Every structure is written in structure tokens, then in C-alpha cells.
């Protein structure tokens, strides 16, 4: 797995970043990037908070295209970082 990738908006994406979902159906949802797959150009993430901002009832992982990690109406906003490998 790759440690850093750049999306179509020029944003550097790396493990440890925390992103907030901007989709109006998922207000309050945040994801933490665990790893990046250069073949599929997807970020492998775990959900930190679900819709409404509450922790998920069970651990959940998701794969998100790195080009969705940008501040559009259905994209994501970078809100923090826990580490950079």
C-alpha cells in the first residue's frame, strides 16, 4: 500500500487524516484513513462517527475514491490528522 497520494484537486492524501462527509444525508459522519490503494485509487477508512456525530454501534470500514476527498456537496472536508507515516 502507498503512504501518500494526490487527488484530482491537488490535495495530498495520507493515512491518519480525518475527513468529514459533506453529503447532506450523512451530516456528522467522519472517517479516518487507514491506508491507500494505488491500484484502485481508494482510501481504506474506518468510520469514527456515524450520521448525527455519534460513534457507530459496531466497527465499520469503508473504501472511498480519493477523488471524492475534496470539499464538494457530496465530497469530504479535511478536519484533522492523527499521524503521518
C-alpha positions as CSV (number, residue, x, y, z in Angstrom):
1,X,0.0,0.0,0.0
2,X,1.1,3.6,-0.7
3,X,1.7,6.1,2.1
4,X,0.7,9.2,0.1
5,X,-1.4,10.0,-2.9
6,X,-2.6,13.2,-4.6
7,X,-6.3,13.6,-5.7
8,X,-7.6,15.4,-8.8
9,X,-7.9,18.7,-6.7
10,X,-4.2,18.5,-5.8
11,X,-4.7,17.6,-2.2
12,X,-2.2,15.3,-0.6
13,X,-4.0,12.3,1.0
14,X,-2.2,10.1,3.5
15,X,-3.0,7.6,6.3
16,X,-4.0,9.3,9.6
17,X,-6.1,12.0,8.1
18,X,-9.7,12.6,9.4
19,X,-12.3,13.7,6.9
20,X,-15.9,14.9,7.4
21,X,-18.6,13.8,5.0
22,X,-20.3,16.8,3.3
23,X,-23.3,14.9,2.0
24,X,-26.5,16.3,3.5
25,X,-27.7,12.7,4.1
26,X,-24.6,11.9,6.3
27,X,-24.2,15.1,8.5
28,X,-21.8,14.4,11.3
29,X,-20.1,11.4,9.7
30,X,-16.3,11.3,9.9
31,X,-13.8,8.8,8.6
32,X,-10.2,8.0,9.4
33,X,-7.8,7.0,6.6
34,X,-6.0,3.7,7.5
35,X,-4.3,3.0,4.1
36,X,-4.3,3.9,0.4
37,X,-4.6,1.5,-2.5
38,X,-2.8,2.9,-5.6
39,X,-4.3,0.3,-8.0
40,X,-8.0,1.2,-7.2
41,X,-7.1,4.8,-6.0
42,X,-9.2,4.2,-2.9
43,X,-8.7,5.2,0.7
44,X,-9.4,2.4,3.1
45,X,-11.0,4.0,6.1
46,X,-12.8,3.3,9.4
47,X,-15.9,5.3,10.4
48,X,-15.1,7.4,13.5
49,X,-18.6,8.9,13.9
50,X,-21.7,8.0,12.1
51,X,-24.6,10.2,10.8
52,X,-25.5,12.5,13.6
53,X,-22.0,12.6,15.0
54,X,-22.3,9.6,17.3
55,X,-19.9,6.7,17.4
56,X,-21.0,3.7,15.2
57,X,-22.6,0.8,17.2
58,X,-20.1,-1.7,15.6
59,X,-16.8,-1.1,13.9
60,X,-17.2,-0.3,10.2
61,X,-14.7,0.1,7.4
62,X,-15.3,1.8,4.0
63,X,-13.4,2.4,0.8
64,X,-13.6,5.9,-0.7
65,X,-12.3,7.1,-4.0
66,X,-9.5,9.6,-3.3
67,X,-11.0,12.0,-5.8
68,X,-14.1,12.3,-3.5
69,X,-11.9,13.6,-0.8
70,X,-12.5,17.3,-1.7
71,X,-14.9,19.9,-0.4
72,X,-17.9,19.5,-2.8
73,X,-21.5,18.9,-1.9
74,X,-21.1,15.2,-2.0
75,X,-17.4,15.1,-1.1
76,X,-15.4,15.4,2.2
77,X,-13.6,18.1,4.2
78,X,-10.3,17.5,5.9
79,X,-10.8,18.1,9.6
80,X,-7.6,16.7,11.2
81,X,-4.8,14.3,11.3
82,X,-3.7,11.7,13.9
83,X,-0.4,10.7,12.3
84,X,1.6,10.7,9.0
85,X,3.7,7.6,8.2
